Amino acid sequence: MSHPLFGTRIIAAPMAGGTSTPAFVRAVHEAGGLGFLAAGYKSVSAMEAEIRSTRESGARFGMNVFVPDPAQLDPAPDVRARLLDYRSRLQADALRYGVQLPAPRLDDDDDWQGKIDALLEDPVELVSFAFGLPGPEVVRSLQRAGSAVLATVTTASEARRAAEQGVDALVVQHASAGGHSAAFEPVPPSGSLPSGSRQPGTTAELLAQVRSAVALPLVAAGGVMDPAGLKAVLAAGAQAAQLGTAFLRAEESGARQLHKDALASPHFTQTRLTRAFTGRPARALVNEFVRDHADAPEAYPAVHHLTAPIRAAAAAAGDAERLNLWAGTGWQQARSGPVARIVAGLLAGS
């Protein structure tokens, strides 16, 4: 039985960058799931327009917001130096397409306060956060406005911190998930990417750890691609599963066709956590750009802005080797077709 907060066992992850469109969220709703819009990388006015469009469609939905990291907005001198060095190394990729790289931008908080103000003025049913915690005052304000608040966590320790802020539920993200890691507690100072060693081997095992640490409704994220995966996380204590990669190839998905095709291509044989595209660890198909820039600095969203012209040019040229091809570890099970068919397949026998 689904939890009343969600009303379904299937939640479509908020996929920023154009994938989670109002049409996609509507299709998920009509198929019996719950979709989330993504405020990331959008202006306040664009976020508000998507809210209006989705609301007019009659779909239930939530909105996901990125929490800015003050340390990343004011990086230490050594990080600034590594960022400038990375910009120099990106020049070869820029020359390939004849594009100019921007100067490093260190002031982008994704219009955090503007988006919170807009969500307080025109509340939505569910608001989720990634990359950090919004703070207890923001949580209480959104709840007073009528929104349920979800935080995305990757460890039991992060879950306890989120619970202390009074959130209504947690999205528990395993390292097998595609796209950005939502981790916000420091990793060991080895200088390397998090390998997933801080987490147990499966999403179900991580859920068991978090469930023992907090008494909140849990949503499982990472590696759920089929009925067996859904059953496993529900049995481990999740009230619903949040899926992203499983929906990327859907007809209603706003992902680039180049990305959809890459997920089905035998050319790509593995995924990896990489900072190459945005400066924040994100799981992607391993292509030339990922291999060439394994030592990208931890500087989000500054690296995102540096690589944006390269990614846009690669997309225009149909070059999947320099595009951010986000994908979870189960990407090979992603299927094309309408959202309704994908949801029905996930729920089959569950």
C-alpha positions as CSV (number, residue, x, y, z in Angstrom):
1,M,0.0,0.0,0.0
2,S,1.3,3.4,-0.9
3,H,2.1,6.0,1.7
4,P,-0.5,8.8,1.9
5,L,2.2,11.5,1.4
6,F,3.0,10.1,-2.0
7,G,-0.1,8.1,-3.0
8,T,2.0,5.9,-5.2
9,R,5.0,3.6,-5.2
10,I,6.5,5.2,-8.3
11,I,8.1,8.7,-8.2
12,A,9.8,10.2,-11.2
13,A,13.0,11.9,-10.1
14,P,13.5,15.6,-10.8
15,M,15.9,15.6,-13.6
16,A,17.3,19.1,-14.2
17,G,18.5,20.4,-17.6
18,G,15.2,19.9,-19.5
19,T,14.3,16.3,-18.8
20,S,11.5,16.7,-16.3
21,T,9.2,18.8,-18.3
22,P,5.5,19.6,-17.4
23,A,4.5,17.1,-20.1
24,F,6.6,14.4,-18.7
25,V,5.3,15.0,-15.1
26,R,1.7,14.9,-16.5
27,A,2.4,11.6,-18.2
28,V,3.8,10.2,-15.0
29,H,0.7,11.3,-13.1
30,E,-1.6,9.8,-15.7
31,A,0.3,6.5,-15.4
32,G,-0.3,6.4,-11.7
33,G,3.0,7.8,-10.5
34,L,4.2,11.1,-9.0
35,G,6.5,13.4,-10.9
36,F,8.8,16.2,-9.7
37,L,9.7,19.3,-11.6
38,A,13.3,20.5,-11.3
39,A,14.0,24.1,-10.4
40,G,17.8,23.7,-11.0
41,Y,19.4,25.9,-13.7
42,K,16.1,27.7,-14.2
43,S,15.2,31.3,-13.5
44,V,12.4,32.0,-11.0
45,S,10.1,33.0,-13.8
46,A,10.8,29.8,-15.7
47,M,10.1,27.7,-12.5
48,E,6.9,29.6,-11.9
49,A,5.8,29.0,-15.6
50,E,6.4,25.2,-15.2
51,I,4.4,25.2,-12.0
52,R,1.5,26.9,-13.7
53,S,1.6,24.6,-16.7
54,T,1.7,21.4,-14.6
55,R,-1.0,22.7,-12.3
56,E,-3.3,23.5,-15.3
57,S,-2.8,19.9,-16.5
58,G,-4.4,18.6,-13.3
59,A,-1.3,16.5,-12.3
60,R,0.0,16.0,-8.8
61,F,3.6,17.1,-8.6
62,G,6.4,18.3,-6.5
63,M,9.3,20.8,-7.1
64,N,12.9,20.1,-6.4
65,V,15.4,22.8,-5.4
66,F,19.2,22.8,-5.3
67,V,20.7,24.0,-2.0
68,P,23.7,26.2,-2.6
69,D,27.0,25.5,-0.9
70,P,28.5,28.7,0.6
71,A,32.0,27.1,0.4
72,Q,31.6,26.6,-3.3
73,L,30.4,30.1,-3.9
74,D,33.5,31.5,-2.1
75,P,36.2,28.8,-2.8
76,A,39.6,28.8,-1.2
77,P,42.5,30.2,-3.2
78,D,43.8,26.7,-4.0
79,V,40.4,25.7,-5.5
80,R,40.4,28.9,-7.5
81,A,43.8,28.0,-8.9
82,R,42.7,24.5,-9.8
83,L,39.6,26.0,-11.5
84,L,41.8,28.3,-13.7
85,D,44.0,25.3,-14.5
86,Y,41.0,23.3,-15.5
87,R,39.8,26.1,-17.7
88,S,43.1,26.0,-19.5
89,R,42.9,22.3,-20.0
90,L,39.4,22.7,-21.5
91,Q,40.6,24.9,-24.2
92,A,41.4,22.0,-26.5
93,D,37.7,20.8,-26.2
94,A,36.5,24.4,-26.9
95,L,38.7,24.7,-30.0
96,R,37.2,21.5,-31.3
97,Y,33.9,23.3,-31.7
98,G,35.1,26.8,-32.1
99,V,33.5,28.1,-28.9
100,Q,34.7,30.5,-26.2
101,L,35.0,29.5,-22.6
102,P,33.6,32.0,-20.1
103,A,35.6,33.4,-17.2
104,P,35.0,31.4,-14.0
105,R,31.7,32.3,-12.3
106,L,31.7,32.1,-8.5
107,D,28.5,33.8,-7.6
108,D,25.7,31.5,-8.9
109,D,23.5,30.3,-6.0
110,D,20.8,29.3,-8.5
111,D,18.6,32.2,-7.2
112,W,18.0,30.3,-4.0
113,Q,16.2,33.0,-2.1
114,G,14.1,34.0,-5.1
115,K,12.9,30.4,-5.6
116,I,12.1,29.9,-1.9
117,D,10.1,33.2,-1.9
118,A,8.2,32.1,-4.9
119,L,7.4,28.7,-3.4
120,L,6.1,30.4,-0.2
121,E,4.0,32.8,-2.2
122,D,2.5,30.1,-4.4
123,P,3.0,26.8,-2.6
124,V,3.1,23.4,-4.2
125,E,2.2,20.2,-2.6
126,L,5.7,18.8,-2.2
127,V,9.1,20.5,-2.1
128,S,12.3,18.4,-2.2
129,F,15.9,19.5,-1.7
130,A,19.2,18.2,-3.0
131,F,22.9,19.0,-2.4
132,G,22.2,20.1,1.2
133,L,19.7,21.0,3.8
134,P,17.5,24.1,3.5
135,G,17.6,25.0,7.2
136,P,14.9,24.6,9.8
137,E,13.4,28.1,9.2
138,V,12.9,27.3,5.5
139,V,11.4,23.9,6.4
140,R,9.0,25.4,8.8
141,S,8.0,28.3,6.5
142,L,7.2,25.9,3.6
143,Q,5.2,23.6,5.9
144,R,3.2,26.6,7.2
145,A,2.5,27.5,3.6
146,G,1.1,24.0,3.1
147,S,4.0,22.1,1.5
148,A,5.4,18.8,2.6
149,V,9.2,19.0,2.7
150,L,11.6,16.2,1.6
151,A,15.4,16.2,1.9
152,T,17.7,14.0,-0.2
153,V,20.3,12.1,1.8
154,T,23.0,9.6,1.1
155,T,24.0,8.3,4.6
156,A,22.4,7.6,7.9
157,S,24.4,10.6,9.3
158,E,22.9,12.9,6.7
159,A,19.4,11.4,7.5
160,R,19.7,12.3,11.1
161,R,20.7,15.9,10.3
162,A,17.8,16.2,8.0
163,A,15.4,14.8,10.6
164,E,16.6,17.4,13.1
165,Q,15.5,20.1,10.7
166,G,11.9,18.8,10.8
167,V,11.5,17.5,7.2
168,D,8.5,15.4,6.5
169,A,10.3,12.6,4.5
170,L,13.6,11.6,3.1
171,V,14.8,10.6,-0.4
172,V,17.5,8.1,0.3
173,Q,20.0,8.1,-2.6
174,H,22.4,5.3,-3.2
175,A,25.6,5.8,-5.2
176,S,24.2,3.6,-8.0
177,A,21.9,6.5,-9.0
178,G,22.5,8.4,-12.2
179,G,23.2,12.1,-12.3
180,H,24.4,14.2,-9.4
181,S,25.2,12.8,-6.0
182,A,23.2,14.6,-3.4
183,A,25.8,14.0,-0.7
184,F,26.5,17.1,1.4
185,E,28.7,15.8,4.3
186,P,32.4,16.0,3.6
187,V,34.1,12.9,2.1
188,P,37.5,11.7,3.4
189,P,40.2,14.3,2.4
190,S,41.9,12.0,-0.2
191,G,41.2,14.3,-3.1
192,S,39.5,11.5,-5.0
193,L,35.9,11.1,-5.9
194,P,33.6,9.3,-3.5
195,S,33.6,5.7,-4.6
196,G,30.4,4.7,-2.8
197,S,32.5,3.1,0.0
198,R,30.7,5.3,2.5
199,Q,27.5,3.5,1.5
200,P,26.6,-0.2,1.7
201,G,26.5,-2.2,-1.6
202,T,22.8,-1.9,-2.4
203,T,20.0,0.7,-2.1
204,A,18.1,-1.8,0.1
205,E,21.0,-2.1,2.5
206,L,21.3,1.7,2.7
207,L,17.6,2.0,3.4
208,A,17.9,-0.4,6.3
209,Q,20.7,1.8,7.8
210,V,18.7,5.0,7.4
211,R,15.5,3.3,8.7
212,S,17.4,2.4,11.9
213,A,18.5,6.0,12.3
214,V,15.3,8.0,11.7
215,A,11.5,7.5,11.9
216,L,10.5,9.2,8.7
217,P,8.8,8.0,5.5
218,L,11.6,7.0,3.1
219,V,11.8,7.1,-0.7
220,A,14.5,4.9,-2.3
221,A,16.6,6.3,-5.1
222,G,19.3,4.4,-7.0
223,G,19.3,1.3,-9.2
224,V,15.6,0.6,-9.3
225,M,14.9,-0.4,-12.9
226,D,12.4,-3.3,-12.7
227,P,9.8,-5.0,-10.5
228,A,12.4,-6.9,-8.6
229,G,14.3,-3.8,-7.7
230,L,11.1,-2.1,-6.7
231,K,10.1,-5.0,-4.5
232,A,13.5,-5.0,-2.8
233,V,13.4,-1.4,-1.7
234,L,9.8,-1.6,-0.6
235,A,10.7,-4.7,1.5
236,A,13.7,-2.8,3.0
237,G,11.4,-0.1,4.3
238,A,10.8,2.4,1.5
239,Q,7.3,3.8,1.0
240,A,8.1,4.5,-2.7
241,A,11.0,4.4,-5.2
242,Q,12.3,7.4,-7.1
243,L,13.5,6.6,-10.6
244,G,15.3,8.7,-13.1
245,T,17.4,6.5,-15.5
246,A,14.4,4.2,-16.0
247,F,12.5,7.1,-17.5
248,L,15.2,8.8,-19.5
249,R,14.3,7.0,-22.8
250,A,10.6,7.5,-22.4
251,E,8.8,9.2,-25.3
252,E,7.7,12.1,-23.0
253,S,11.1,12.6,-21.4
254,G,12.7,15.9,-22.3
255,A,16.2,14.3,-22.5
256,R,18.1,14.9,-25.7
257,Q,17.7,12.2,-28.4
258,L,21.5,12.0,-28.4
259,H,21.3,11.0,-24.7
260,K,18.5,8.5,-25.2
261,D,20.4,6.9,-28.1
262,A,23.6,6.6,-26.0
263,L,21.7,4.7,-23.3
264,A,20.8,2.1,-25.9
265,S,24.2,2.0,-27.6
266,P,26.6,-0.9,-27.2
267,H,29.4,1.6,-27.6
268,F,29.0,2.7,-23.9
269,T,29.8,-0.1,-21.5
270,Q,30.2,1.5,-18.1
271,T,29.2,4.4,-15.8
272,R,31.4,6.4,-13.5
273,L,31.1,9.1,-10.9
274,T,32.8,12.2,-12.5
275,R,33.3,15.9,-11.7
276,A,34.3,16.6,-15.3
277,F,31.1,18.3,-16.4
278,T,29.9,20.3,-13.4
279,G,32.5,20.1,-10.6
280,R,30.2,17.9,-8.5
281,P,30.2,14.1,-8.5
282,A,27.7,12.8,-11.0
283,R,27.2,9.3,-12.4
284,A,27.5,9.3,-16.2
285,L,28.2,6.9,-19.1
286,V,32.0,6.8,-19.6
287,N,32.8,8.7,-22.8
288,E,36.0,10.6,-24.0
289,F,35.3,13.7,-21.9
290,V,34.9,11.7,-18.7
291,R,38.2,9.8,-19.5
292,D,40.0,13.0,-20.5
293,H,39.1,14.9,-17.3
294,A,39.2,12.5,-14.5
295,D,41.0,15.1,-12.3
296,A,38.4,17.9,-12.6
297,P,38.2,20.1,-9.5
298,E,35.4,20.1,-6.9
299,A,33.9,23.4,-7.8
300,Y,30.2,23.4,-8.4
301,P,28.6,25.2,-10.2
302,A,31.7,27.0,-11.5
303,V,32.7,24.0,-13.6
304,H,29.1,23.6,-14.9
305,H,29.4,27.1,-16.3
306,L,32.9,26.5,-17.8
307,T,31.8,23.4,-19.7
308,A,28.3,24.6,-20.7
309,P,29.5,25.9,-24.2
310,I,31.3,22.7,-24.9
311,R,28.3,20.6,-23.9
312,A,26.0,22.7,-26.0
313,A,28.2,22.5,-29.0
314,A,28.7,18.7,-28.6
315,A,24.9,18.3,-28.5
316,A,24.5,20.5,-31.7
317,A,27.2,18.4,-33.4
318,G,25.7,15.1,-32.4
319,D,28.9,14.3,-30.5
320,A,28.0,12.0,-27.6
321,E,31.7,11.8,-26.6
322,R,31.6,15.2,-25.0
323,L,28.1,15.4,-23.6
324,N,27.1,14.7,-20.0
325,L,25.3,11.4,-20.4
326,W,23.9,10.9,-16.9
327,A,23.0,7.3,-16.2
328,G,22.6,5.0,-13.2
329,T,24.3,1.7,-13.0
330,G,21.2,-0.1,-14.4
331,W,21.1,2.0,-17.5
332,Q,21.1,-1.0,-19.8
333,Q,17.6,-1.8,-18.6
334,A,16.2,1.5,-19.6
335,R,13.4,1.1,-22.2
336,S,11.9,3.4,-24.8
337,G,8.2,3.9,-25.2
338,P,5.5,5.8,-23.4
339,V,5.8,6.5,-19.7
340,A,2.5,4.6,-19.1
341,R,4.1,1.4,-20.4
342,I,7.3,1.9,-18.3
343,V,5.2,2.4,-15.2
344,A,3.0,-0.6,-15.9
345,G,6.1,-2.7,-16.4
346,L,7.6,-1.6,-13.0
347,L,4.4,-2.3,-11.2
348,A,3.8,-5.7,-12.8
349,G,3.6,-8.4,-10.1
350,S,4.3,-5.9,-7.3
